[in-house]
Amino acid sequence: MLYFTIRRLGLAVLVALTVSILAFLLLHLSGDPALALAGEGARQADIEMIRKTYGLDRPLAVQYADWLWHILQGDFGTSVYFKTEAGPLILSKLTTTLMLGLAALGFALLISIPLGVLAALYKGSLIDRICLAIAVLGQALPNFFFALILIMLFSISLRLLPVSGSGTWQHFVMPAIALGYYVAPAFMRLIRAGMIEVLAADYIRTARAKGLPARKVVFKHALRNAIVPVVALAAVQLGYLLGGSVVIETIFALDGLGYLAYQSITYKDYPVMQLIVLLLSVLYVLLTLASDIANAWLDPRIRVS
């Protein structure tokens, strides 16, 4: 188990290093950063001054090494638009995005586990096809369009939930549903496949032959084993939810990392943009690492792979 953890940790470090290079190069993909910061109509002298002030006149390798060294020392730079340190600014928004991601993951599991179990118990029936149709609809329907439908229904028509903001738990209901419904089908299909496989196992037939209640067989014996792969998928999907919250946070004006990313792109705030990409990518890598370790602990067969 220790060797497996060290091997996965080394791989995570290499991935994080690669991500840091991509996050740094993000600054240069859209053209000359100095020209973008100076704005349209800027004089060449002003552009050269900005390029020298921010060290953009140095070779890319030198710029990256200097940027990474400052990141490792806890110096995350200064926001060009907000005129404040980028680190504290991003950390102040992280809580909102984490709350949204966890709420969306909880909603996805809340609807996918019952649907997956029902689809497996009634395999090939109308109930199975209805559950699969709900899953297909979840991935076919764009989350921004679904978010607009929720706003029209619960905010405009029924006036039950606030349209925008992040002051109370009610502000997170619609964003969590819109974001979580998109990832729920993956959980549902995984649970359905796992339940079908487990329900056909010998020990399940033995439990039924002993006269155990059907509810106990399904939830205590079958579901407990079928849900093991969901651990890995949940961690990976949480990373996706954190990184994919830009559109949803912008629609509902949630004061989180996603909305801050939208603002930093709009105002060409490159230091903040780079740091958000790096932070979310590293979080995704860490969550994937945690899922690998959890799976190896739950299933010893994975450790030898």
C-alpha positions in Angstrom: 0.0 0.0 0.0 2.9 2.4 0.8 4.6 1.7 -2.5 1.3 2.3 -4.4 0.8 5.6 -2.6 4.3 6.8 -3.3 4.0 5.9 -6.9 0.7 7.7 -7.3 2.1 10.7 -5.4 5.0 10.9 -7.8 2.7 10.8 -10.8 0.5 13.5 -9.2 3.6 15.8 -8.8 4.5 15.3 -12.4 1.0 16.1 -13.6 0.9 19.2 -11.3 4.2 20.4 -12.8 2.8 20.0 -16.3 -0.3 21.8 -15.3 1.8 24.7 -13.9 3.6 25.0 -17.3 0.2 25.1 -19.1 -1.2 27.6 -16.7 1.8 29.9 -17.3 1.7 29.6 -21.0 -2.0 30.6 -20.9 -0.8 34.1 -20.5 0.8 34.0 -24.0 -1.7 32.0 -25.9 -4.0 35.0 -26.8 -1.2 37.2 -28.1 1.1 39.8 -26.6 0.2 40.2 -22.8 1.8 43.7 -22.7 -0.4 44.8 -25.6 -3.5 43.4 -23.9 -2.7 45.1 -20.6 -1.9 48.4 -22.3 -5.3 48.4 -24.1 -6.3 49.6 -27.6 -4.7 52.7 -28.8 -1.7 52.5 -26.4 1.6 54.1 -27.5 4.5 51.8 -28.2 6.5 53.5 -25.4 3.7 52.5 -23.0 3.6 49.0 -24.2 7.4 48.6 -23.8 7.2 50.1 -20.3 4.5 47.5 -19.3 6.6 44.7 -20.9 9.6 45.8 -18.8 7.6 46.4 -15.6 6.1 42.9 -15.6 9.2 41.2 -16.9 7.6 40.2 -20.2 10.8 41.1 -22.1 12.7 38.1 -20.7 12.8 34.6 -22.3 9.8 32.4 -21.5 11.8 29.8 -19.6 13.2 32.5 -17.3 9.7 34.0 -16.8 8.3 30.6 -15.9 11.1 29.7 -13.5 10.6 33.1 -11.8 6.8 32.7 -11.7 7.0 29.1 -10.3 9.6 30.1 -7.7 7.3 32.9 -6.4 4.3 30.6 -6.4 6.3 28.0 -4.3 7.2 30.8 -1.9 3.6 31.9 -1.5 3.9 35.0 -3.6 1.0 34.8 -6.0 1.3 38.2 -7.6 -1.1 41.2 -7.7 -4.4 41.5 -9.5 -4.2 43.9 -12.4 -7.9 44.8 -12.2 -8.7 44.5 -8.5 -5.4 46.0 -7.4 -5.0 43.6 -4.5 -2.9 40.4 -3.9 -4.2 37.5 -6.0 -3.8 34.9 -3.3 -6.1 36.3 -0.7 -8.5 37.4 -3.4 -8.9 33.8 -4.8 -9.0 32.2 -1.3 -11.9 34.5 -0.4 -13.9 33.1 -3.3 -12.8 29.4 -2.9 -15.4 28.7 -0.1 -18.3 29.6 -2.3 -17.1 27.3 -5.1 -16.4 24.4 -2.7 -19.9 24.8 -1.3 -21.4 24.8 -4.7 -19.3 21.8 -5.8 -20.2 19.7 -2.7 -23.9 20.6 -3.0 -23.9 19.7 -6.7 -22.2 16.4 -5.9 -24.7 15.6 -3.1 -27.6 16.3 -5.4 -26.1 14.1 -8.2 -25.7 11.2 -5.7 -29.1 11.8 -4.2 -30.9 11.2 -7.5 -28.4 8.8 -9.2 -28.2 6.1 -6.5 -32.0 5.4 -6.3 -32.3 5.6 -10.1 -29.3 3.2 -10.5 -30.7 0.7 -8.0 -34.2 0.8 -9.6 -32.8 0.4 -13.1 -30.8 -2.7 -12.0 -33.7 -4.3 -10.1 -36.0 -3.9 -13.0 -33.5 -4.5 -15.8 -35.1 -4.4 -19.3 -38.4 -3.1 -18.0 -40.2 0.2 -18.5 -38.7 1.5 -15.2 -35.2 0.7 -16.5 -35.9 2.6 -19.7 -37.3 5.6 -17.9 -34.2 5.8 -15.6 -31.9 5.6 -18.6 -33.9 8.3 -20.4 -33.5 10.6 -17.4 -29.7 9.8 -17.6 -29.5 10.6 -21.3 -31.5 13.8 -20.8 -29.1 14.9 -18.1 -26.1 14.8 -20.4 -27.8 16.0 -23.5 -29.3 19.1 -21.8 -26.6 21.9 -21.6 -26.3 23.0 -17.9 -26.6 26.7 -18.8 -29.9 26.1 -20.6 -31.2 24.0 -17.7 -30.2 26.8 -15.4 -32.3 29.3 -17.4 -35.3 26.9 -17.2 -34.8 26.7 -13.4 -34.7 30.4 -13.1 -37.9 30.8 -15.2 -39.7 28.2 -13.1 -38.6 28.7 -9.5 -37.7 32.4 -9.5 -39.9 34.1 -12.1 -43.0 31.9 -12.1 -43.2 30.5 -8.6 -41.0 33.1 -6.8 -39.6 30.5 -4.5 -35.8 31.0 -4.9 -33.6 34.0 -5.5 -32.2 34.5 -8.9 -28.7 35.6 -8.0 -26.3 36.1 -5.1 -24.7 33.8 -2.6 -25.8 35.2 0.8 -28.0 32.2 1.9 -28.4 28.5 1.3 -31.4 29.3 -1.0 -29.0 30.9 -3.4 -27.2 27.5 -3.9 -30.3 25.4 -4.6 -30.7 26.1 -8.3 -27.0 26.3 -9.2 -26.4 22.9 -7.4 -29.3 21.3 -9.3 -28.2 22.7 -12.7 -24.5 21.7 -12.1 -25.2 18.4 -10.4 -27.8 17.1 -12.9 -25.2 17.0 -15.6 -22.9 14.6 -13.8 -25.7 12.5 -12.2 -26.0 10.2 -15.3 -22.4 8.9 -14.9 -23.1 7.8 -11.4 -26.5 6.3 -12.3 -25.0 4.2 -15.1 -22.1 3.0 -12.9 -24.4 2.0 -10.0 -26.8 0.3 -12.4 -23.9 -1.8 -14.0 -22.4 -2.6 -10.6 -25.8 -3.6 -9.1 -26.6 -5.9 -12.1 -23.2 -7.6 -11.7 -23.4 -8.0 -7.9 -27.1 -9.2 -8.0 -25.9 -12.1 -10.2 -23.2 -13.1 -7.7 -23.3 -16.4 -5.8 -23.4 -14.8 -2.4 -26.5 -12.8 -3.3 -28.3 -16.0 -4.4 -27.2 -17.6 -1.2 -28.5 -14.7 0.9 -31.9 -14.9 -0.9 -32.0 -18.7 -0.4 -31.5 -18.2 3.3 -34.7 -16.2 3.3 -33.2 -12.7 4.0 -35.6 -9.8 3.3 -35.2 -8.4 -0.2 -34.5 -4.9 1.2 -31.6 -6.2 3.3 -30.2 -8.2 0.4 -30.3 -5.2 -1.9 -29.1 -2.4 0.4 -26.9 -4.2 2.9 -25.2 -6.8 0.7 -25.5 -5.7 -3.0 -25.4 -1.9 -2.9 -22.5 -1.8 -0.4 -20.3 -3.7 -2.9 -21.7 -2.0 -6.0 -21.1 1.5 -4.7 -17.3 1.0 -4.3 -16.4 2.4 -7.8 -18.5 5.4 -7.0 -15.8 6.6 -4.6 -13.3 7.1 -7.4 -15.8 8.7 -9.7 -17.1 11.0 -6.9 -13.7 12.5 -6.3 -13.0 13.0 -10.1 -16.5 14.5 -10.6 -16.0 16.9 -7.7 -12.9 18.2 -9.4 -14.8 18.6 -12.6 -17.6 20.4 -10.8 -15.1 22.8 -9.2 -13.5 23.5 -12.6 -16.8 23.6 -14.5 -18.6 26.1 -12.3 -17.6 29.1 -14.4 -20.8 29.2 -16.5 -23.2 28.4 -13.6 -21.6 30.9 -11.2 -21.8 33.6 -13.9 -25.5 32.9 -14.6 -26.4 33.0 -11.0 -23.8 35.7 -10.0 -22.4 33.5 -7.3 -19.3 35.2 -5.7 -17.0 32.2 -6.3 -13.9 31.2 -8.3 -16.0 30.6 -11.4 -17.4 34.1 -11.5 -14.0 35.5 -10.6 -12.5 33.6 -13.6 -15.1 35.1 -15.8 -14.2 38.6 -14.5 -10.5 38.0 -14.9 -11.0 36.9 -18.5 -13.2 39.9 -19.2 -10.7 42.4 -17.7 -7.6 40.6 -18.9 -6.4 40.1 -15.3 -3.7 37.5 -16.2 -2.2 36.9 -12.8 -5.6 36.0 -11.3 -6.5 33.9 -14.4 -3.3 31.9 -14.2 -3.7 31.3 -10.5 -7.3 30.1 -10.8 -6.3 27.7 -13.5 -3.4 26.4 -11.5 -5.4 26.1 -8.3 -8.3 24.2 -9.9 -6.0 21.9 -11.8 -4.0 21.1 -8.7 -7.3 20.4 -6.7 -8.4 18.1 -9.5 -5.0 16.2 -9.4 -5.2 15.9 -5.6 -8.8 14.6 -5.7 -7.8 12.1 -8.3 -4.9 11.0 -6.1 -7.3 10.7 -3.1 -9.7 8.5 -5.2 -6.9 6.2 -6.3 -5.7 5.7 -2.7 -9.2 5.2 -1.4 -9.9 2.6 -4.2 -6.7 0.8 -3.4 -7.6 0.7 0.3 -11.1 -0.6 -0.5 -10.0 -3.1 -3.2 -6.5 -4.6 -2.6 -6.5 -6.0 -6.2 -5.9 -2.5 -7.5 -2.6 -2.2 -5.7 -0.9 -4.8 -7.9 -1.9 -3.0 -11.1 
